[in-house]
Amino acid sequence: MIKIAFFDVDGTLLRLGHKELSANTVAAVLRHYGFSKDEAIAFGDGHNDIEMLEAVGMGIAMGNAKDEVKAKADFVCKSVEMMEYIITVLKTN
């Protein structure tokens, strides 16, 4: 079950990290809340997000992300609306 989500995509309701979330920052937040990597999901669209996407159980690249970012993600989200749908589904489970 996903318990925490990290976002670095313009236009979202929640954004953690002004410019980037490093793997160390993600690990520190997970440790603080007692969550495992598998209980975390991250959304990103820039090269600076690759480390964040790799630091969680499911890294999701936005559809507008560069190919290098998409290649590092577990899933590619085609739109902000799709991302919002994924978040809604996760909140209900």
C-alpha positions in Angstrom: 0.0 0.0 0.0 1.3 3.4 -0.9 1.6 5.7 2.1 3.5 8.7 0.9 3.9 10.4 -2.5 6.6 12.8 -3.7 5.8 15.3 -6.4 8.0 17.6 -8.5 5.7 18.4 -11.3 4.4 21.9 -12.0 0.7 22.4 -11.4 0.2 19.8 -8.7 -1.6 20.4 -5.4 1.5 19.3 -3.4 5.1 19.8 -4.3 8.0 18.7 -2.2 11.4 20.0 -3.1 11.9 23.4 -4.6 14.4 22.3 -7.3 15.0 18.7 -6.6 14.5 15.8 -4.1 17.7 13.8 -3.8 17.6 10.1 -2.9 19.0 11.1 0.5 16.2 13.5 1.1 13.6 10.9 0.1 15.3 8.3 2.4 15.3 10.7 5.3 11.6 11.5 4.9 10.8 7.7 4.6 12.8 7.0 7.7 11.2 9.8 9.6 7.7 8.5 9.0 8.7 4.8 9.2 7.8 4.0 5.6 9.7 1.6 3.3 10.8 2.4 -0.2 7.9 0.2 -1.5 5.4 2.4 0.3 6.4 5.5 -1.6 5.6 6.8 -5.0 7.1 9.8 -6.9 6.1 11.9 -9.9 8.7 13.8 -11.8 9.4 15.4 -15.2 12.9 16.7 -15.3 16.5 15.3 -15.3 16.8 16.5 -11.7 13.9 14.1 -10.7 15.6 10.9 -11.8 17.3 10.4 -8.4 13.9 10.9 -6.7 12.1 8.5 -9.1 14.7 5.8 -8.4 14.5 6.3 -4.6 10.9 5.1 -4.3 9.0 1.9 -5.0 7.3 3.4 -8.0 8.7 6.2 -10.0 6.3 7.8 -12.4 7.5 10.2 -15.2 5.1 12.7 -16.7 4.4 12.4 -20.4 6.3 15.7 -21.1 9.5 14.3 -19.6 12.6 13.8 -21.6 13.2 10.2 -22.8 16.1 9.8 -20.3 13.7 10.5 -17.4 11.0 8.1 -18.9 13.6 5.4 -19.2 14.3 5.5 -15.5 10.7 5.5 -14.4 8.5 2.5 -13.7 5.5 4.1 -15.5 4.9 7.1 -17.7 1.8 9.2 -16.9 0.5 10.8 -20.1 -1.2 13.8 -18.4 -1.7 15.7 -15.2 -5.3 14.4 -15.2 -4.0 10.8 -15.3 -1.7 11.6 -12.4 -4.6 13.0 -10.4 -6.6 9.9 -11.2 -3.7 7.7 -9.9 -3.5 9.7 -6.7 -7.3 9.4 -6.2 -7.1 5.6 -6.7 -4.2 5.3 -4.3 -6.0 7.3 -1.6 -9.0 5.0 -1.8 -7.0 1.8 -1.3 
